[in-house]
């Protein structure tokens, strides 16, 4: 069982920055992939950025060049630095962990943190 707790959301003006953090209850080196997803009003949940335990990362096109995902093995956290924020980045951001078990991959989710970009 993996518990994920997000923090760092809030209200920011367009062009501003926010840093989201997600704390894992287990050693993140044992997690195959960590990631951030977002869900705007009336939309489906979509990936924003992911990082594998090998260090490889992937970004949604909308996040490339503006967002950076990092992991901190000492603190068991995964972070999302978001710069040059736009109103369309407004959404609930969810932390995700994909764990590889003998029987397959299991996905865990945090409760989400609201990010609002507005003047």
VOMIVO-627008 format. One record per atom (N, C-alpha, C, O): residue in three letters; x negated, y negated, z negated. Coordinates in steps of 0.2 Angstrom, whole numbers, padded with zeros to 4 digits, always signed. Layout:
ALAXYZ...
// end
This chain:
UNK-0004+0006+0000UNK+0000+0000+0000UNK-0004-0006+0000UNK-0009-0007-0004UNK-0003-0011+0004UNK-0007-0017+0005UNK-0002-0023+0004UNK+0004-0023+0007UNK-0004-0027-0001UNK+0000-0033-0002UNK-0003-0039+0000UNK-0010-0040-0001UNK+0000-0044+0004UNK-0003-0050+0007UNK+0001-0056+0004UNK+0007-0056+0004UNK-0003-0061+0002UNK+0000-0067+0000UNK-0003-0073+0004UNK-0009-0074+0003UNK+0001-0076+0007UNK-0001-0082+0011UNK-0001-0089+0007UNK+0003-0089+0002UNK-0005-0093+0009UNK-0005-0100+0006UNK-0008-0105+0011UNK-0011-0103+0016UNK-0006-0111+0009UNK-0009-0117+0013UNK-0005-0120+0018UNK-0007-0125+0022UNK+0001-0118+0019UNK+0006-0121+0023UNK+0008-0128+0021UNK+0006-0130+0015UNK+0012-0132+0025UNK+0014-0138+0023UNK+0016-0143+0029UNK+0017-0140+0034UNK+0017-0149+0027UNK+0019-0154+0032UNK+0013-0158+0034UNK+0009-0160+0030UNK+0012-0158+0041UNK+0006-0162+0043UNK+0008-0166+0049UNK+0013-0164+0053UNK+0005-0172+0051UNK+0006-0176+0056UNK+0003-0173+0063UNK-0002-0169+0062UNK+0006-0174+0068UNK+0003-0172+0075UNK-0004-0174+0075UNK-0006-0180+0073UNK-0009-0169+0077UNK-0016-0171+0078UNK-0020-0169+0071UNK-0026-0169+0071UNK-0016-0167+0066UNK-0019-0166+0060UNK-0021-0158+0059UNK-0021-0155+0064UNK-0024-0157+0053UNK-0027-0150+0052UNK-0024-0147+0046UNK-0022-0150+0041UNK-0023-0140+0046UNK-0021-0136+0040UNK-0025-0130+0040UNK-0028-0127+0046UNK-0027-0127+0034UNK-0030-0121+0034UNK-0026-0116+0030UNK-0024-0117+0024UNK-0024-0111+0033UNK-0020-0105+0030UNK-0025-0100+0027UNK-0030-0098+0030UNK-0023-0097+0022UNK-0026-0092+0019UNK-0022-0086+0017UNK-0016-0087+0015UNK-0024-0080+0018UNK-0020-0074+0016UNK-0025-0069+0012UNK-0030-0067+0014UNK-0022-0068+0006UNK-0026-0064+0001UNK-0023-0057+0001UNK-0017-0056+0001UNK-0028-0052+0002UNK-0026-0045+0002UNK-0027-0042-0005UNK-0032-0043-0008UNK-0023-0037-0006UNK-0023-0033-0013UNK-0029-0028-0012UNK-0030-0025-0017UNK-0031-0026-0006UNK-0036-0021-0005UNK-0042-0024-0001UNK-0042-0029+0001UNK-0047-0020-0002UNK-0053-0022+0002UNK-0052-0022+0009UNK-0050-0018+0012UNK-0053-0028+0012UNK-0051-0029+0019UNK-0056-0026+0024UNK-0054-0025+0030UNK-0062-0023+0021UNK-0066-0019+0026UNK-0063-0013+0027UNK-0065-0009+0032UNK-0058-0011+0023UNK-0054-0005+0025UNK-0048-0006+0030UNK-0045-0001+0032UNK-0047-0012+0031UNK-0041-0014+0036UNK-0044-0014+0043UNK-0049-0018+0044UNK-0041-0011+0047UNK-0043-0011+0054UNK-0042-0018+0057UNK-0047-0020+0061UNK-0037-0021+0056UNK-0035-0027+0060UNK-0031-0032+0055UNK-0026-0030+0052UNK-0033-0038+0054UNK-0029-0043+0051UNK-0027-0049+0056UNK-0031-0050+0061UNK-0022-0052+0055UNK-0020-0057+0060UNK-0015-0062+0057UNK-0012-0061+0051UNK-0013-0067+0061UNK-0008-0072+0059UNK-0003-0072+0065UNK-0005-0072+0071UNK+0003-0072+0063UNK+0009-0072+0068UNK+0013-0078+0066UNK+0012-0080+0060UNK+0017-0080+0070UNK+0022-0086+0069UNK+0028-0085+0072UNK+0029-0081+0077UNK+0033-0088+0068UNK+0040-0087+0071UNK+0044-0094+0070UNK+0045-0096+0064UNK+0045-0097+0076UNK+0049-0103+0076UNK+0056-0102+0075UNK+0058-0096+0076UNK+0060-0107+0074UNK+0067-0107+0074UNK+0070-0104+0080UNK+0069-0106+0086UNK+0074-0098+0079UNK+0077-0095+0085UNK+0072-0091+0089UNK+0074-0089+0095UNK+0066-0090+0087UNK+0061-0087+0091UNK+0059-0080+0088UNK+0060-0079+0082UNK+0056-0076+0092UNK+0053-0070+0090UNK+0047-0071+0087UNK+0043-0076+0088UNK+0044-0066+0082UNK+0038-0067+0079UNK+0032-0065+0084UNK+0033-0060+0088UNK+0028-0070+0085UNK+0022-0069+0090UNK+0015-0069+0087UNK+0014-0073+0082UNK+0011-0066+0090UNK+0004-0066+0087UNK+0001-0073+0089UNK+0002-0076+0094UNK-0003-0075+0084UNK-0007-0082+0085UNK-0015-0080+0086UNK-0018-0082+0090UNK-0017-0076+0081UNK-0024-0074+0081UNK-0025-0068+0077UNK-0022-0067+0072UNK-0030-0063+0079UNK-0031-0057+0076UNK-0039-0056+0075UNK-0043-0059+0079UNK-0041-0053+0070UNK-0048-0051+0069UNK-0048-0044+0067UNK-0045-0042+0062UNK-0053-0040+0070UNK-0054-0033+0068UNK-0060-0033+0063UNK-0064-0037+0062UNK-0060-0027+0060UNK-0065-0026+0055UNK-0072-0025+0058UNK-0077-0025+0055UNK-0072-0025+0065UNK-0079-0025+0069UNK-0081-0033+0070UNK-0086-0034+0072UNK-0076-0037+0068UNK-0078-0044+0070UNK-0075-0047+0076UNK-0075-0053+0077UNK-0072-0043+0080UNK-0069-0045+0086UNK-0063-0049+0085UNK-0059-0048+0080UNK-0061-0054+0089UNK-0056-0059+0088UNK-0052-0059+0094UNK-0055-0059+0100UNK-0045-0061+0094UNK-0041-0062+0100UNK-0037-0068+0098UNK-0034-0069+0092UNK-0035-0072+0103UNK-0031-0078+0101UNK-0025-0079+0107UNK-0026-0077+0112UNK-0020-0081+0104UNK-0014-0083+0109UNK-0017-0089+0113UNK-0021-0093+0111UNK-0015-0090+0119UNK-0017-0095+0124UNK-0016-0102+0120UNK-0020-0107+0121UNK-0010-0102+0117UNK-0008-0109+0114UNK-0013-0110+0108UNK-0013-0116+0106UNK-0017-0105+0105UNK-0021-0107+0100UNK-0028-0107+0102UNK-0032-0110+0098UNK-0030-0105+0108UNK-0037-0105+0110UNK-0040-0113+0110UNK-0036-0117+0112UNK-0046-0113+0107UNK-0049-0120+0106UNK-0046-0124+0101UNK-0050-0129+0099UNK-0041-0123+0097UNK-0038-0127+0092UNK-0038-0123+0085UNK-0040-0126+0080UNK-0037-0116+0086UNK-0037-0112+0079UNK-0043-0108+0079UNK-0046-0105+0084UNK-0045-0106+0073UNK-0050-0102+0072UNK-0049-0097+0066UNK-0047-0099+0061UNK-0049-0090+0067UNK-0048-0085+0062UNK-0054-0083+0060UNK-0059-0081+0063UNK-0055-0082+0053UNK-0061-0079+0050UNK-0058-0075+0044UNK-0053-0075+0041UNK-0063-0071+0042UNK-0062-0066+0036UNK-0067-0067+0031UNK-0073-0068+0033UNK-0066-0066+0025UNK-0071-0067+0020UNK-0070-0060+0016UNK-0066-0059+0012UNK-0075-0056+0017UNK-0075-0049+0013UNK-0076-0050+0006UNK-0073-0046+0002UNK-0080-0055+0004UNK-0081-0056-0004UNK-0074-0058-0007UNK-0073-0056-0013UNK-0070-0061-0004UNK-0064-0064-0007UNK-0058-0060-0005UNK-0052-0061-0007UNK-0059-0055+0000UNK-0053-0051+0003UNK-0048-0056+0006UNK-0042-0055+0005UNK-0050-0061+0010UNK-0045-0065+0013UNK-0046-0066+0020UNK-0052-0065+0023UNK-0041-0068+0024UNK-0041-0070+0031UNK-0039-0077+0031UNK-0033-0078+0028UNK-0042-0081+0035UNK-0040-0088+0035UNK-0039-0090+0042UNK-0042-0087+0047UNK-0035-0095+0043UNK-0033-0098+0050UNK-0034-0105+0049UNK-0030-0109+0046UNK-0039-0108+0052UNK-0041-0115+0052UNK-0037-0118+0059UNK-0038-0116+0064UNK-0032-0122+0058UNK-0028-0125+0063UNK-0030-0133+0064UNK-0029-0136+0059UNK-0032-0134+0070UNK-0034-0141+0071UNK-0030-0144+0077UNK-0027-0140+0081UNK-0030-0150+0078UNK-0026-0153+0083UNK-0019-0151+0084UNK-0016-0149+0089UNK-0015-0151+0078UNK-0009-0148+0078UNK-0004-0152+0082UNK-0004-0158+0082UNK+0001-0148+0084UNK+0006-0151+0089UNK+0013-0149+0086UNK+0014-0144+0082UNK+0018-0153+0087UNK+0025-0151+0085UNK+0027-0144+0086UNK+0031-0141+0082UNK+0025-0142+0092UNK+0027-0135+0094UNK+0023-0130+0090UNK+0025-0124+0091UNK+0019-0131+0086UNK+0016-0127+0081UNK+0020-0125+0075UNK+0018-0121+0071UNK+0025-0129+0074UNK+0030-0129+0069UNK+0033-0122+0069UNK+0036-0120+0073UNK+0032-0118+0063UNK+0034-0111+0062UNK+0033-0109+0055UNK+0029-0112+0052UNK+0036-0103+0054UNK+0034-0099+0048UNK+0028-0095+0050UNK+0028-0091+0055UNK+0022-0095+0047UNK+0016-0091+0049UNK+0016-0085+0044UNK+0016-0086+0038UNK+0015-0079+0047UNK+0015-0073+0043UNK+0008-0070+0044UNK+0005-0070+0049UNK+0005-0067+0038UNK-0001-0063+0038UNK+0001-0056+0040UNK+0006-0054+0037UNK-0003-0053+0043UNK-0002-0046+0045UNK-0008-0042+0044UNK-0014-0044+0045UNK-0007-0035+0042UNK-0013-0031+0041UNK-0011-0024+0044UNK-0006-0021+0043UNK-0015-0022+0049UNK-0014-0015+0052UNK-0019-0010+0049UNK-0025-0011+0050UNK-0017-0005+0046UNK-0021+0000+0042UNK-0021+0006+0046UNK-0015+0009+0047UNK-0027+0009+0047UNK-0027+0016+0050UNK-0027+0021+0045UNK-0032+0022+0041UNK-0022+0025+0045UNK-0021+0031+0041UNK-0022+0037+0045UNK-0022+0037+0051UNK-0023+0043+0042UNK-0023+0049+0046UNK-0017+0050+0050UNK-0018+0053+0056UNK-0011+0048+0048UNK-0005+0050+0052UNK-0004+0044+0057UNK+0001+0045+0060UNK-0008+0039+0057UNK-0006+0033+0061UNK-0007+0027+0058UNK-0010+0026+0053UNK-0005+0022+0062UNK-0006+0015+0060UNK+0000+0012+0056UNK+0005+0013+0058UNK-0001+0009+0050UNK+0004+0006+0047UNK+0003-0002+0046UNK-0002-0004+0045UNK+0009-0005+0047UNK+0008-0013+0047UNK+0011-0015+0041UNK+0016-0013+0039UNK+0008-0020+0038UNK+0010-0024+0032UNK+0011-0031+0034UNK+0007-0034+0038UNK+0015-0035+0030UNK+0017-0042+0031UNK+0017-0045+0025UNK+0019-0043+0020UNK+0015-0052+0025UNK+0016-0056+0019UNK+0023-0059+0020UNK+0026-0058+0025UNK+0025-0064+0015UNK+0031-0067+0015UNK+0032-0073+0020UNK+0037-0075+0022UNK+0026-0075+0022UNK+0026-0081+0026UNK+0025-0088+0023UNK+0027-0088+0017UNK+0022-0092+0027UNK+0021-0099+0024UNK+0023-0104+0030UNK+0022-0103+0035UNK+0027-0109+0028UNK+0030-0114+0032UNK+0025-0119+0034UNK+0021-0122+0030UNK+0024-0120+0041UNK+0020-0125+0044UNK+0025-0130+0048UNK+0028-0128+0052UNK+0025-0136+0046UNK+0029-0141+0049UNK+0024-0147+0052UNK+0021-0150+0048UNK+0024-0148+0058UNK+0020-0153+0062UNK+0025-0159+0064UNK+0029-0158+0069UNK+0025-0164+0061UNK+0030-0169+0062UNK+0027-0176+0060UNK+0024-0177+0055UNK+0029-0181+0063UNK+0027-0188+0061UNK+0033-0191+0057UNK+0032-0197+0055
// end
